[in-house]
């Protein structure tokens, strides 16, 4: 009986060691995580971490670390596959992004992007939005995966304001992610208020750290005891809902308004405009306001296009992007115009543009000049879709004449099909 108990105890111990050893970590990041500044990879903080986990050799199975970091990378390049970056921001690298990390079935993902975003002029708000999206992407993925975000590091940037931004972001990361933030700031920064790299840890370029700096970073990760911190419970946030999206012309300016419900606080809206309903440009970005519940937004296009223009919202949520409906605006140009005209065997269809409410008379005129059809209608400001029955007409060419009460009119040719 005693032998059986001892044997069972040993089996339990062995299984516990196997469970502890068979862990997987994926590191995402830029040059610091890649190992720049260290004389050898084993002297870099990620290399030191791998060596630390190899000390558990009882079962011959290591905790593995996959390092996907690449020099000069910023948060945008590790965003989830399918993420649409704003204008003038790099696309994701699907070989080194968070989606790739999750495909490796890790227990832990560590994200180390310490200074490039601010150095490239990105705002603190967009960097924090990206970190929140990455964190949520990992922690809501199947498998109870933990995510750790390292803070920013000091960098000897010429602009004192940008150095301050680095400091502010370090505080913001610790405030946002709490025990899942790893402090990579305090051991590396000068204490004179300039927020430069301490000379004794500077690799020599004012950007990277040397062996001592990497050792200090490794010790911060080791002290975090990452395997023994509770898993973040997944947070399910309903998708954002857009309503009351509209545009109005006021004193020569276009006022665009919309209302949102639900959605993550990390949601943002890119208001886009087009002259042809195909090629859109981004005019402004609005972040989700207040709580995750309802909010109203507005923006004024001070220089709307002459004629007809189209507006839409590109909606970026942590796990997807989508578009709102398209709304149209008619600004000046001709008081009366036809934007689109096409026919079927039974109807003539057109989009009529007007800058005021008015009564119109529609006439269909044959090639001989005879009027073969007529109807009246009221037109509202903006774009109005009209449909005119033409099934009784013979096949051939005709003219559509649209006349206003003030004597103005427009004529468009069309073909009646069989």
FITI-583560 format. One record per residue (C-alpha): chain; x, y, z. Coordinates in steps of 0.05 Angstrom, whole numbers. Layout:
BEGIN
+--------+--------+--------+--------+
: chaine :     c1 :     c2 :     c3 :
+--------+--------+--------+--------+
:      A :      X :      Y :      Z :
...
+--------+--------+--------+--------+
***
This chain:
BEGIN
+--------+--------+--------+--------+
: chaine :     c1 :     c2 :     c3 :
+--------+--------+--------+--------+
:      A :      0 :      0 :      0 :
:      A :     56 :     47 :     18 :
:      A :     93 :     32 :    -47 :
:      A :     29 :     47 :    -86 :
:      A :     22 :    114 :    -51 :
:      A :     94 :    132 :    -65 :
:      A :     87 :    112 :   -138 :
:      A :     23 :    153 :   -145 :
:      A :     56 :    213 :   -112 :
:      A :    115 :    209 :   -160 :
:      A :     69 :    205 :   -220 :
:      A :     32 :    267 :   -196 :
:      A :     98 :    304 :   -187 :
:      A :    122 :    283 :   -255 :
:      A :     57 :    306 :   -288 :
:      A :     62 :    372 :   -252 :
:      A :    133 :    384 :   -278 :
:      A :    111 :    366 :   -349 :
:      A :     53 :    415 :   -343 :
:      A :    100 :    469 :   -319 :
:      A :    152 :    457 :   -372 :
:      A :    108 :    451 :   -433 :
:      A :     93 :    525 :   -440 :
:      A :     98 :    570 :   -500 :
:      A :    112 :    645 :   -503 :
:      A :    109 :    689 :   -565 :
:      A :    143 :    756 :   -566 :
:      A :    121 :    812 :   -612 :
:      A :    161 :    876 :   -618 :
:      A :    215 :    917 :   -650 :
:      A :    291 :    921 :   -644 :
:      A :    296 :    916 :   -568 :
:      A :    258 :    851 :   -568 :
:      A :    298 :    829 :   -630 :
:      A :    361 :    837 :   -588 :
:      A :    394 :    900 :   -617 :
:      A :    446 :    929 :   -570 :
:      A :    465 :    863 :   -537 :
:      A :    531 :    831 :   -556 :
:      A :    498 :    764 :   -566 :
:      A :    426 :    741 :   -569 :
:      A :    434 :    704 :   -503 :
:      A :    452 :    771 :   -472 :
:      A :    387 :    804 :   -498 :
:      A :    327 :    804 :   -452 :
:      A :    288 :    754 :   -494 :
:      A :    349 :    708 :   -499 :
:      A :    361 :    713 :   -424 :
:      A :    288 :    695 :   -413 :
:      A :    295 :    632 :   -455 :
:      A :    357 :    612 :   -417 :
:      A :    320 :    622 :   -351 :
:      A :    264 :    575 :   -371 :
:      A :    314 :    522 :   -393 :
:      A :    334 :    514 :   -321 :
:      A :    275 :    467 :   -313 :
:      A :    306 :    405 :   -342 :
:      A :    272 :    353 :   -299 :
:      A :    231 :    325 :   -357 :
:      A :    274 :    347 :   -415 :
:      A :    220 :    392 :   -444 :
:      A :    234 :    466 :   -448 :
:      A :    188 :    525 :   -444 :
:      A :    195 :    553 :   -514 :
:      A :    198 :    625 :   -535 :
:      A :    182 :    645 :   -607 :
:      A :    209 :    714 :   -622 :
:      A :    172 :    749 :   -679 :
:      A :    203 :    818 :   -666 :
:      A :    233 :    859 :   -722 :
:      A :    274 :    923 :   -719 :
:      A :    239 :    990 :   -733 :
:      A :    169 :    961 :   -723 :
:      A :    112 :   1001 :   -694 :
:      A :     45 :    979 :   -664 :
:      A :     10 :    981 :   -732 :
:      A :     53 :    926 :   -760 :
:      A :     33 :    876 :   -707 :
:      A :    -42 :    892 :   -709 :
:      A :    -91 :    835 :   -725 :
:      A :    -96 :    809 :   -796 :
:      A :   -153 :    847 :   -830 :
:      A :   -140 :    911 :   -791 :
:      A :   -144 :    972 :   -837 :
:      A :    -93 :   1025 :   -817 :
:      A :   -109 :   1098 :   -825 :
:      A :    -75 :   1139 :   -879 :
:      A :      1 :   1145 :   -875 :
:      A :      7 :   1087 :   -827 :
:      A :     41 :   1020 :   -844 :
:      A :      2 :    957 :   -858 :
:      A :      5 :    896 :   -814 :
:      A :     59 :    843 :   -825 :
:      A :     20 :    778 :   -825 :
:      A :     84 :    739 :   -813 :
:      A :     99 :    776 :   -749 :
:      A :     33 :    803 :   -722 :
:      A :    -13 :    783 :   -665 :
:      A :    -54 :    737 :   -710 :
:      A :      9 :    699 :   -727 :
:      A :     26 :    696 :   -653 :
:      A :    -42 :    667 :   -636 :
:      A :    -35 :    615 :   -691 :
:      A :     24 :    586 :   -652 :
:      A :    -22 :    568 :   -593 :
:      A :     18 :    606 :   -540 :
:      A :      4 :    608 :   -466 :
:      A :     31 :    679 :   -463 :
:      A :     42 :    736 :   -512 :
:      A :     90 :    792 :   -493 :
:      A :     87 :    856 :   -534 :
:      A :    149 :    901 :   -532 :
:      A :    144 :    964 :   -576 :
:      A :    180 :   1015 :   -534 :
:      A :    194 :   1079 :   -574 :
:      A :    185 :   1078 :   -650 :
:      A :    112 :   1101 :   -652 :
:      A :    126 :   1166 :   -616 :
:      A :    192 :   1176 :   -655 :
:      A :    152 :   1170 :   -720 :
:      A :    103 :   1223 :   -696 :
:      A :     43 :   1180 :   -678 :
:      A :     -3 :   1207 :   -625 :
:      A :     -7 :   1180 :   -554 :
:      A :    -81 :   1165 :   -564 :
:      A :    -72 :   1122 :   -626 :
:      A :    -14 :   1084 :   -595 :
:      A :    -56 :   1068 :   -533 :
:      A :   -115 :   1048 :   -578 :
:      A :    -70 :   1000 :   -614 :
:      A :    -44 :    970 :   -549 :
:      A :   -115 :    960 :   -524 :
:      A :   -135 :    927 :   -589 :
:      A :    -75 :    880 :   -585 :
:      A :    -89 :    863 :   -512 :
:      A :   -162 :    849 :   -526 :
:      A :   -146 :    808 :   -587 :
:      A :   -101 :    762 :   -546 :
:      A :   -144 :    757 :   -483 :
:      A :   -209 :    743 :   -520 :
:      A :   -178 :    689 :   -564 :
:      A :   -193 :    616 :   -547 :
:      A :   -146 :    583 :   -497 :
:      A :   -143 :    631 :   -439 :
:      A :    -80 :    664 :   -466 :
:      A :    -47 :    718 :   -424 :
:      A :    -20 :    782 :   -453 :
:      A :     34 :    827 :   -425 :
:      A :     49 :    897 :   -452 :
:      A :    117 :    927 :   -436 :
:      A :    118 :   1002 :   -424 :
:      A :    155 :   1050 :   -468 :
:      A :    230 :   1061 :   -457 :
:      A :    268 :   1127 :   -455 :
:      A :    299 :   1149 :   -521 :
:      A :    345 :   1208 :   -532 :
:      A :    297 :   1244 :   -579 :
:      A :    317 :   1315 :   -597 :
:      A :    247 :   1342 :   -582 :
:      A :    235 :   1347 :   -507 :
:      A :    160 :   1343 :   -517 :
:      A :    167 :   1275 :   -551 :
:      A :    211 :   1250 :   -495 :
:      A :    155 :   1271 :   -447 :
:      A :    105 :   1233 :   -490 :
:      A :    148 :   1171 :   -480 :
:      A :    143 :   1182 :   -405 :
:      A :     68 :   1194 :   -408 :
:      A :     56 :   1131 :   -449 :
:      A :     95 :   1090 :   -397 :
:      A :     46 :   1115 :   -344 :
:      A :    -14 :   1104 :   -389 :
:      A :      6 :   1032 :   -403 :
:      A :     14 :   1016 :   -330 :
:      A :    -52 :   1049 :   -313 :
:      A :    -89 :   1013 :   -370 :
:      A :    -61 :    943 :   -362 :
:      A :    -44 :    940 :   -288 :
:      A :    -10 :    874 :   -270 :
:      A :     -5 :    857 :   -343 :
:      A :     41 :    916 :   -356 :
:      A :    116 :    906 :   -349 :
:      A :    157 :    967 :   -327 :
:      A :    213 :    978 :   -378 :
:      A :    221 :   1051 :   -360 :
:      A :    247 :   1062 :   -289 :
:      A :    312 :   1023 :   -294 :
:      A :    333 :   1057 :   -359 :
:      A :    313 :   1130 :   -352 :
:      A :    353 :   1188 :   -325 :
:      A :    322 :   1222 :   -264 :
:      A :    339 :   1293 :   -283 :
:      A :    271 :   1306 :   -317 :
:      A :    300 :   1300 :   -388 :
:      A :    277 :   1227 :   -396 :
:      A :    339 :   1205 :   -434 :
:      A :    372 :   1137 :   -430 :
:      A :    419 :   1129 :   -371 :
:      A :    491 :   1131 :   -398 :
:      A :    510 :   1066 :   -365 :
:      A :    456 :   1027 :   -403 :
:      A :    460 :   1065 :   -469 :
:      A :    484 :   1022 :   -527 :
:      A :    513 :   1086 :   -557 :
:      A :    460 :   1107 :   -606 :
:      A :    411 :   1139 :   -557 :
:      A :    359 :   1088 :   -577 :
:      A :    379 :   1018 :   -555 :
:      A :    407 :    990 :   -490 :
:      A :    470 :    950 :   -479 :
:      A :    480 :    884 :   -443 :
:      A :    467 :    916 :   -375 :
:      A :    403 :    948 :   -400 :
:      A :    379 :    882 :   -429 :
:      A :    394 :    847 :   -363 :
:      A :    353 :    898 :   -326 :
:      A :    295 :    888 :   -374 :
:      A :    300 :    812 :   -366 :
:      A :    297 :    820 :   -291 :
:      A :    234 :    861 :   -297 :
:      A :    201 :    805 :   -337 :
:      A :    226 :    752 :   -289 :
:      A :    200 :    790 :   -229 :
:      A :    131 :    793 :   -261 :
:      A :    125 :    717 :   -252 :
:      A :     83 :    715 :   -315 :
:      A :     60 :    642 :   -310 :
:      A :     30 :    652 :   -241 :
:      A :    -13 :    714 :   -255 :
:      A :    -86 :    700 :   -264 :
:      A :   -114 :    696 :   -334 :
:      A :   -155 :    756 :   -355 :
:      A :   -228 :    736 :   -364 :
:      A :   -251 :    749 :   -435 :
:      A :   -294 :    811 :   -444 :
:      A :   -350 :    806 :   -495 :
:      A :   -368 :    874 :   -522 :
:      A :   -426 :    881 :   -571 :
:      A :   -409 :    913 :   -639 :
:      A :   -421 :    987 :   -649 :
:      A :   -486 :   1008 :   -682 :
:      A :   -490 :   1072 :   -723 :
:      A :   -555 :   1112 :   -733 :
:      A :   -576 :   1181 :   -755 :
:      A :   -518 :   1189 :   -802 :
:      A :   -533 :   1250 :   -844 :
:      A :   -502 :   1310 :   -879 :
:      A :   -532 :   1380 :   -888 :
:      A :   -508 :   1441 :   -925 :
:      A :   -505 :   1502 :   -879 :
:      A :   -478 :   1569 :   -902 :
:      A :   -434 :   1536 :   -954 :
:      A :   -407 :   1484 :   -905 :
:      A :   -425 :   1411 :   -897 :
:      A :   -447 :   1390 :   -827 :
:      A :   -441 :   1315 :   -817 :
:      A :   -473 :   1282 :   -757 :
:      A :   -481 :   1211 :   -731 :
:      A :   -500 :   1172 :   -669 :
:      A :   -469 :   1109 :   -642 :
:      A :   -493 :   1055 :   -593 :
:      A :   -453 :   1001 :   -558 :
:      A :   -384 :    982 :   -581 :
:      A :   -315 :    981 :   -550 :
:      A :   -282 :   1043 :   -523 :
:      A :   -226 :   1027 :   -572 :
:      A :   -271 :   1040 :   -631 :
:      A :   -258 :   1099 :   -676 :
:      A :   -292 :   1129 :   -737 :
:      A :   -257 :   1155 :   -799 :
:      A :   -303 :   1203 :   -837 :
:      A :   -290 :   1195 :   -911 :
:      A :   -312 :   1234 :   -973 :
:      A :   -315 :   1217 :  -1047 :
:      A :   -333 :   1253 :  -1111 :
:      A :   -354 :   1189 :  -1147 :
:      A :   -377 :   1140 :  -1093 :
:      A :   -316 :   1097 :  -1107 :
:      A :   -251 :   1132 :  -1087 :
:      A :   -256 :   1158 :  -1016 :
:      A :   -208 :   1200 :   -976 :
:      A :   -207 :   1207 :   -900 :
:      A :   -226 :   1276 :   -873 :
:      A :   -221 :   1265 :   -798 :
:      A :   -219 :   1213 :   -743 :
:      A :   -265 :   1210 :   -682 :
:      A :   -251 :   1164 :   -624 :
:      A :   -308 :   1131 :   -586 :
:      A :   -333 :   1180 :   -534 :
:      A :   -347 :   1170 :   -461 :
:      A :   -373 :   1102 :   -442 :
:      A :   -387 :   1043 :   -487 :
:      A :   -460 :   1065 :   -493 :
:      A :   -492 :   1119 :   -536 :
:      A :   -456 :   1181 :   -562 :
:      A :   -467 :   1236 :   -614 :
:      A :   -414 :   1261 :   -662 :
:      A :   -409 :   1317 :   -712 :
:      A :   -357 :   1346 :   -758 :
:      A :   -359 :   1405 :   -807 :
:      A :   -330 :   1399 :   -876 :
:      A :   -309 :   1471 :   -887 :
:      A :   -294 :   1461 :   -961 :
:      A :   -346 :   1413 :   -989 :
:      A :   -340 :   1393 :  -1062 :
:      A :   -380 :   1430 :  -1114 :
:      A :   -435 :   1388 :  -1142 :
:      A :   -451 :   1319 :  -1113 :
:      A :   -407 :   1287 :  -1060 :
:      A :   -411 :   1223 :  -1019 :
:      A :   -395 :   1212 :   -945 :
:      A :   -386 :   1149 :   -905 :
:      A :   -355 :   1124 :   -840 :
:      A :   -299 :   1073 :   -836 :
:      A :   -313 :   1040 :   -768 :
:      A :   -253 :   1007 :   -736 :
:      A :   -267 :    962 :   -676 :
:      A :   -216 :    919 :   -639 :
:      A :   -234 :    857 :   -679 :
:      A :   -260 :    883 :   -746 :
:      A :   -271 :    941 :   -793 :
:      A :   -336 :    960 :   -828 :
:      A :   -369 :   1016 :   -866 :
:      A :   -432 :   1056 :   -853 :
:      A :   -483 :   1072 :   -906 :
:      A :   -464 :   1126 :   -956 :
:      A :   -499 :   1194 :   -951 :
:      A :   -498 :   1246 :  -1006 :
:      A :   -494 :   1321 :  -1010 :
:      A :   -507 :   1369 :  -1068 :
:      A :   -469 :   1434 :  -1062 :
:      A :   -480 :   1491 :  -1111 :
:      A :   -460 :   1478 :  -1182 :
:      A :   -521 :   1472 :  -1227 :
:      A :   -588 :   1486 :  -1193 :
:      A :   -615 :   1425 :  -1230 :
:      A :   -577 :   1365 :  -1257 :
:      A :   -581 :   1291 :  -1271 :
:      A :   -526 :   1248 :  -1241 :
:      A :   -543 :   1179 :  -1265 :
:      A :   -592 :   1153 :  -1318 :
:      A :   -605 :   1082 :  -1341 :
:      A :   -662 :   1041 :  -1370 :
:      A :   -692 :    972 :  -1366 :
:      A :   -745 :    944 :  -1413 :
:      A :   -800 :    974 :  -1371 :
:      A :   -772 :   1036 :  -1336 :
:      A :   -727 :   1097 :  -1341 :
:      A :   -687 :   1108 :  -1277 :
:      A :   -648 :   1171 :  -1259 :
:      A :   -619 :   1209 :  -1200 :
:      A :   -638 :   1282 :  -1202 :
:      A :   -598 :   1334 :  -1164 :
:      A :   -628 :   1399 :  -1139 :
:      A :   -606 :   1452 :  -1089 :
:      A :   -678 :   1469 :  -1068 :
:      A :   -748 :   1441 :  -1062 :
:      A :   -786 :   1451 :  -1127 :
:      A :   -840 :   1424 :  -1173 :
:      A :   -814 :   1392 :  -1236 :
:      A :   -846 :   1369 :  -1301 :
:      A :   -815 :   1308 :  -1334 :
:      A :   -826 :   1298 :  -1409 :
:      A :   -804 :   1242 :  -1455 :
:      A :   -792 :   1267 :  -1525 :
:      A :   -783 :   1224 :  -1587 :
:      A :   -730 :   1236 :  -1641 :
:      A :   -782 :   1273 :  -1682 :
:      A :   -793 :   1323 :  -1626 :
:      A :   -861 :   1297 :  -1606 :
:      A :   -877 :   1290 :  -1531 :
:      A :   -894 :   1217 :  -1519 :
:      A :   -899 :   1218 :  -1443 :
:      A :   -906 :   1269 :  -1387 :
:      A :   -911 :   1271 :  -1311 :
:      A :   -902 :   1320 :  -1253 :
:      A :   -866 :   1310 :  -1187 :
:      A :   -839 :   1348 :  -1127 :
:      A :   -764 :   1348 :  -1116 :
:      A :   -730 :   1356 :  -1048 :
:      A :   -661 :   1387 :  -1039 :
:      A :   -605 :   1338 :  -1052 :
:      A :   -611 :   1274 :  -1093 :
:      A :   -678 :   1244 :  -1114 :
:      A :   -686 :   1178 :  -1149 :
:      A :   -740 :   1177 :  -1202 :
:      A :   -772 :   1120 :  -1241 :
:      A :   -813 :   1133 :  -1304 :
:      A :   -852 :   1076 :  -1338 :
:      A :   -831 :   1066 :  -1411 :
:      A :   -856 :    996 :  -1427 :
:      A :   -906 :   1025 :  -1478 :
:      A :   -851 :   1060 :  -1518 :
:      A :   -822 :   1030 :  -1580 :
:      A :   -749 :   1010 :  -1581 :
:      A :   -704 :   1069 :  -1598 :
:      A :   -673 :   1134 :  -1576 :
:      A :   -710 :   1187 :  -1535 :
:      A :   -698 :   1249 :  -1493 :
:      A :   -716 :   1261 :  -1421 :
:      A :   -731 :   1334 :  -1407 :
:      A :   -736 :   1358 :  -1335 :
:      A :   -763 :   1428 :  -1328 :
:      A :   -769 :   1471 :  -1265 :
:      A :   -822 :   1524 :  -1251 :
:      A :   -770 :   1580 :  -1258 :
:      A :   -759 :   1561 :  -1331 :
:      A :   -693 :   1523 :  -1322 :
:      A :   -690 :   1454 :  -1352 :
:      A :   -642 :   1398 :  -1369 :
:      A :   -645 :   1347 :  -1425 :
:      A :   -614 :   1277 :  -1425 :
:      A :   -615 :   1225 :  -1480 :
:      A :   -631 :   1152 :  -1467 :
:      A :   -645 :   1088 :  -1505 :
:      A :   -708 :   1045 :  -1497 :
:      A :   -689 :    972 :  -1498 :
:      A :   -731 :    915 :  -1523 :
+--------+--------+--------+--------+
***
